[in-house]
Amino acid sequence: MRRILVVDDEENLRIVLRSTLRRHGYEVEVARNAEEALERLDAFDPDVILSDVRMPGMGGLAMLGELKARGATATVIMMSAYGSIDLAIEAMKAGAYDYVSKPFKPDELVLALKKAEEREALRRENRALREQLLKEHRFDEILAKSGPMMAVFKTIAKVADVKSTVLVTGESGTGKELVARALHRKSSRASGPFVAVNCGAIPEALLESELFGYKRGAFTDASSDKKGLFEEANGGTLFLDEVGELPLSLQVKLLRVLQEETIRRLGDTRDQKIDVRIVAATVRDLRKETAEGRFREDLYYRLNVLPIHIPPLRDRKEDVSLLVDAFIERNNDRLGTRVRGIAPAARKLMLEYHWPGNVRELENTIERAIVLAESEVLQAEDLPERLREARDPVQLHLSSGELSIKKASRIIEETLIRRALAKTGGNRTAASRLLEISHRALLYKIKDYGLK
């Protein structure tokens, strides 16, 4: 951290600071206002920006917002006169590292810069440790360290280079496409194409021509030949997402492709040989769909040669912290933000939450929190209300998968008694009326649950 950009509208202060800091070995440039500082940003690329809070035109706080929007990585230290200390504190909340009060002694300023250097060195060290941790727990593009996911990684490694069809199952947002891509990249087909199609997102009338292609003149708008997705994936992998949405008529044709390894374009009279590895995925229970006649049994067995099930995030809580740190790093790079971590209380909320939307919901939650955060550390209040509500014992029990009515009844009863006592300021007579039980019954339950 040897390059410093000084931003102040007072010429004498700029001259003094430039001279003082150069004597201490820093490379220094000065700017008369925030606009001039922003113009010099790219060319000078400062490690530290030392800026006045109050300046004509754009003030230091507004400049800080613009630096954040540009993704600038410089450490910002604010200089504030007596009357603008509140603004300096506000700037720190917005991302400035520190502030020094005018008038200040040169030693005070140098000390602040040394502190900033030490802090930046510690941040680099922490980031390197986090990157090493993420590297150790990364399998292709998938991050995990839990036992269930280690079993998934082991299966992927075993079956990646086999041409047999894989059926990936799991709830929405668990990362089924990431597994399909890992299967492709770990195989000898990695240099070939990976083609993904969501079978539920294409209208049934268009799905056949998308998958198999068509010949010119096959229908009114077919003005030229068109390859289908099977042909596009030739020599590689075709990922059929939401395969359970395929209509029965196309299930028959998919079964034929799997059996014969040939396709026929719409309007064509001859078959074409293809070399495609099929990876299918679904959130549906295809066994149940088969029993109820909505999915062909013979196709199900053809697809389910090598099954891979991805467990929901609530069943692998060890992965939550790992994913939180990874998504913070990813969004910092993508959004140009400088969030450096998450407060223990906020991390605890994320570990307690049941994540019905799985990894996708977690990633979206982190992005939202980073955008709304007012400091460099994500706080509990930066997280959506649904995560804070999930701390309620009843919600935690319901999300745990526990099915005992007896246990649930006790948790609900204790929660209601606690709330009634809190609402009445500990008045047990009034609380018993709210709960619609006798005073004697309430006293018994208070003793039973060990409440004070």
N, C-alpha and C positions, 0 to 999 in steps of 0.2 A: 504494500500500500504506500507507494512513494509519490504518486501523482495526485496533486490537490488542485481543485478549481475553486477559487475564492469568488463569491458573488456578493457584492455590496455596493450601494450607491454612493458611499462616502469614499472619495478618492484617497484621502490621507490614510484611512484604515486599510485600503487595498495595498498601498505602498508599504505600510508597516508590516502587514501580514506576509506580503511577498518576500520582503527582506528577512524577516524572522524565520519563516519556514524554510527558506533556501539555506540559511545558516545551519539548520538542523538536518540538511541533506535531502529535503523534499524538492521535487520538480513542481513548480507552481505556475499556474496561469490565473489571470483575473478577468472578471466580467463586471460591467457596470450595473447590469440588471438581469432578471431571470430570462428574458427573451434572448439576450446575447449569450448567456450561459448555455441555453438549449441549442443554439446555433453551433457552439464549439464542442458540444458533447461528443459527437462521433469522431471528429478529428483528433481531439485530445485524449479521449477515453480515460477520464479520471478515476482513481480508486476511491477518492473522497471528495465530496462537494461540501464546502464550508459556506453556508449561505445565511444572509440576514433574513429575519422573518418579515419585517416590514420594509417594502421597497415601492417606489412609484411603479405603476403599471401592475404587472403580475407579481404578487407577493410570494413569499417562500412556501406557504402552504399550497397555493395553486401550482407552483413549480413542482412540488413534491408529487402532486397528483399526475402531472404531465410526465414526470420521470417514471412513475409506476406504469402509466399507460404505454410508454415506449419500451418497457422492459429493461430499464437501466439497472445495472448491478452495483453502481457506486454507493458507498455508505454516505449517508447525509447527516451532517451535524449542523444544527441551527445556532445562530447567534441572535441573542435577544436583549434589547434594552429593558430596563426595569418594568415599563408599562406593557411589555409584550410577552411576558413569561407565560401567561395563560395560552397564548397562541403557540408558543414553542412546545408546551406540553401537549397541545392538540396535535401539533406536527409529529410528535413522538408516537402518539396513538395511531397516526396515519402512516407510520413507517420510518420516521427519522430515528437515527440511533441515539442521539444525545443532543444536548444544547449547552451552550456556555453563555453566561450573562455578561453583558457589556456594563462597564468597562472590565476587561479581564487582563490578567498578567500573562505574558508569553508562556510561562511555565504551565499555567492552567490549560492553555490551549494544547500545548505539546502533550500533556498528560492525557487529555481527552483523545488525542490522535493515537497515542500508544495503546490506550484501552480499546479503541476501535480496531487497531491492528491485531491485538490479542484475541478479541472477539471474532474477527474474521478468520484468523488461523484456526480457532476452535471450530467454527462453522465448517471450514473446509475439511477438517479432520472428521467431524461427525458425518458429513456428507459422504466422505470416502468409506467410512465404516458402514453406513446405510447401503451404499452401492455394493459393497462387498457382500453384505447380508442378502441383498436382493439377488445378486449374482448366484449365490450358493443355493437359493431356493427357487431359481427360475428354470423351468422346463419349456424350451422353445419360448412362446409368448405367455405362458401360464405361470403365475406365481402362487406357490403354496408350500406349506411345510407339514400339514396335518397328515395323520396316518391314512385316512381315506383317500386323499389326493395322491399320496405316495404310491398307493396301490393302482390308481388310475395311470400315473406316469409309467409304472412298471408294465402295465398292460399295453400302453401305447408303444413303448419300446419293443415289446415282444411281437406285436402284430403289424407294425408299420409297413414292413416290407413284404407282407403277404397280400395277394390280390383279393382274397376273400372279402365279402361285404361286411362292413361294420355298422352296427346300429347304436347310436349314441342317445341315451335317454337322460332326462333330468328336467328340473323345473325351469321356467323361463328365467333368463338372466344368469344361469350357472356357468355359461361359457362353452356351449356345445360346438359352436363354430371354431373356437380356439383349439378344441380337441381335434376337430377335423383337419384344420391347418397343420397342427403338429404331426398328425398321421401322415399327411402329404410330405411335409418337409423332412421327416425322419426316414422317408422311403427312397427307393431308387428312382421314383418318379418325380423327385423334387425339382428337376430341371424342366419338367413338363408343366402344363397349365393346371391351375386350381380354379375351378368354376363353381360358384355357389348360386343356388336358386332357392327361393322361399316358395314352396309349393302352395302355400295358403295365400300368397300375396298377388298371384296372377289369376285373372278371371278364367274360369274353366274353359270357355270357348277359345281362349288364346294359348292355354297351357300346352296343348299337344303340339302346336306349331313351334312354340318356344323350345320345347324339349327335343323334337325330332326334325325341325326344319321343314322346308317345303320346296317343291319345284315350281318354276314359273308356270302360271296358268292354273295352279291347283285350286285357286279361288279368285274372286273378283279382283282383290287388291294385290295379288301375287304377280308383280310385274317382272320379277327376277328370282333366280334361285337364292335360297337363304339357308345357311347352316343352322342346325339346332344346337342346343347346349351339349348334347352328347358328343357331337362332332367337334365342338369347340374344346371339349375336355379330352379329346383323343390323345393318348399317351400320358395322361395325367390323372387327376382326381375330379370327380363330380360330386359335389356336396348337395344332397337333397334335404334341405331343412324343412321341418314340419311335413314330413312324408305322410303322416296320418291324415293330412287334408286332401290327398289325391282322390279324385272321384274313381269309382269302381271301374269305369271304362278304361281309364289310364293305368290303373293298377294291373290290368291284364297285359297291357303293352309293356309296362315296366318289367313284369315277370318274364315276358318273352325275351326282352333285352338281356336280362340276367342269365337266362338259360342258354340263349343262342349266341350272345355277344355280337348281335347284329342289330341294325336299326333300318327303318325305311322312312324316307321323307314323305310328307303329305304329297300326293299326286304322282309319286314315283312308282315304278313297276318292279324295281329290283332292290335287294337288300345290300347294305354296306357293312363290312366287317369293322368293328371298333375295338379299341383296347383302352378301356376306362375302368378305374377302380371306383366303386360306389361307396360313399359314406353317407348314411342317412341319419336323420335326427328327428326326435319328436318329444313333445311334452305329454302326449297322450299315452294311455295304457293300451298298447296295441293288442295285448292278449285279450283284454276286455272288449276292445273294438271288434276283434275277430269273433269272439263268442256271440256278440250281438249283431253280427252280419254286416258291419260297416267297413271291415277290412278283410281282404282275402287271406285265408289261413296259409295257403301255399306261398304267397308273397311274404307274409310275416316270417316264415321259416327261412326263406331265401335271404331276407334282409338281416335276420338276427343270427347270422353265422358267428360273428364275433361281437358280443354285446359289451358296451362300456357304459356304466351308469355314473353320472356326476352327482355327488351328494349335495344337498342344499347348504348354503353358507351357515345356517343355524346349527348344522351338525358338524361343523369344522371351525369352531370359533378361534382355534389357534391361527387361522389364516387371516383373521380380520385385521389385527395390528399390522401385519406384513403388508396387506393390501392398502391400508390407510396410508402408510408411509410412501408406498410406491405411487399412489394416486396424487399425493401432495407434490412429489417430485415431478410427475408427468404434467400436472396442471401448471406448476411454476414455469416449466419450459414452454408450455403451449400458450399460456395466458400472459407470460411476462411478469408474474407475481413473485413475491419474495417471502412466502409463508415458510417458516423454518421448522414447524412442528405443531403438535397438538397437546393441549393441556391435559393433565391426568384425568380431570373430571369429565372432559369431553370424550377422551378415549374410553373411559369406563362406560359412558352412555352407549358408545358404539359397540362395545363388547356385550352389553346387556340386551341390546335390541335384537329382534328375531329375524330381520331382513327377509321379508316375504318376496322382495324383488331381487334377492341374491346379489351377486357381484355387480350387476348393472346398477342396481339401486344404490349400492355403496359408492360406486364411482360417481354417480350423479350427485349424491349427497356431499361428497368431498368437493366437487367442482362448485356447487352452490355455496358451500361454507367459505371457500377461498374467495369467491367473488364478493361476498357480503362481509367478510372479516374486517375488523377495524384495527387489528394488530397483526404482528408477525407470527403469533401463536393462535391456533384455532381454539376458541373457547366454547363452553357448553351452549351459551346463548347464540352462537353462530350456527348451531345445528337446527334442523327442522323440529317443530313442536312434537311431531309424532315420536321422535326419539326420546324426548324428555318425558312424554307421557308413558312410555314403555317401562319406566322404572316402577310404575304402579304394580304392586305384588300380584294383583289379579291378572294384569296383562302379561307379566312375566310367566305366570303359571300356565296361562292359556297358550303361550308361544312355546312352551317347553316340550309339548307333545304328550305330557302326562294326561292320562284319561280317567284317573280316579275321581269319581264324583265326591267321595268322602273327603279327600284332601282339598279339592276345589272349594267345597262348602265351608270348610274351616278357614281357608284363606279369605274367602269373601266375607264371612262372618266377622273375623278379626279386623279386616280392613274397614268394614262399616262401623264397628264399635269405636275404632280409633278416630274415624272421621266425626262421629257423633260427639265423642268426648271433646275433640278439638273445637268443634262448632259451638259447644255449650260452655267452653272454658273449664271443662272438668266437672261440670255439674251433672252428677250421675242420675238424678231424678229427671232432669230435663232431657238427658241423653236417652233414658229408657223410653220416654214418650216419643222421641223421634224414631227410635228403633222399633216402637210398637211391641215392646216386651215389658214384663214386670220389673220393678226395681230389684227385687230379689234375684231374678234370673240374670240381670245385668251384673250384679255383684259376683255371682257365681262364675260368669263367663270372664269377667275381668281377672279373677283369681286364676281361672283355668288357662288363660292366654298369657298370664304373667305381666299384665298391663299395669302401668302406674297412673 
